[in-house]
Amino acid sequence: MGMSFINWIGFGMLLLAFLLNEAFLGINAWYELNIVAVLVGVVWLVVAAALSIWPNRSDQRA
């Protein structure tokens, strides 16, 4: 199974989400729930996970 450009974008998005989580949530305590930020984060992670496991056109497995 080869890695396509779409898969690398997904892995990059997951890595960026991890780094931003460590940078902001590790330092700052959230005293109020910011529902918009939570929803954006969830959508970001779903898209990143979907792109990272997106099937490659050259995969011929049935």
N, C-alpha and C positions, 0 to 999 in steps of 0.2 A: 504494500500500500504506500503510494507516494504522497508527498505533501504538496498541495497546490498553494497558490498565492492566497486564496480565500482562507485556507486553514491557518496560514501564518498570520493573517490579519486577526483572526479569532484568538490565536494564542497571544498575540501582542496586546489585544484588548483585555484579555484575562490578566496578563502581567501588569498592565497599567492600572487595572482595578485593584489588584493586590497592593501595588506600591502606593496608590493614593489612599487606600484604606489604612495602611500602616502610617502614612505621613499625617493624615488628618484625624482619623478616629483614634489612633494610638496616642496622640498628644492631647487632643481636645476632647473634653467630656461633653456630651450632648445633654444639656439641661432641658431642652424642649424638643419635641419630636417634629422634625421637618418632613412631612409626608411627601412633599414633592421631591426632595432629595432621595428619599427611600424608594419611591416609584421609579425615578430615573436610574438609580443604581440597580434595581431589579431588572428593568428592561435592558440595561447595558449588559448585565451578566447573562441574561437569556440569549441575547443576540451574539455575544462573544462565544458562549458555549455552542450555539448552533453553527456558527461559522467554523469553529475549531474542529467539529466532527462532520462537516459537510462532505459528502462523498465526492471523490475525484472522478473526472470523466474517463480516466484511463483504468479505473477499477472495473474489472470484469467478473467479479464474484457474483454468484447468483444466490 
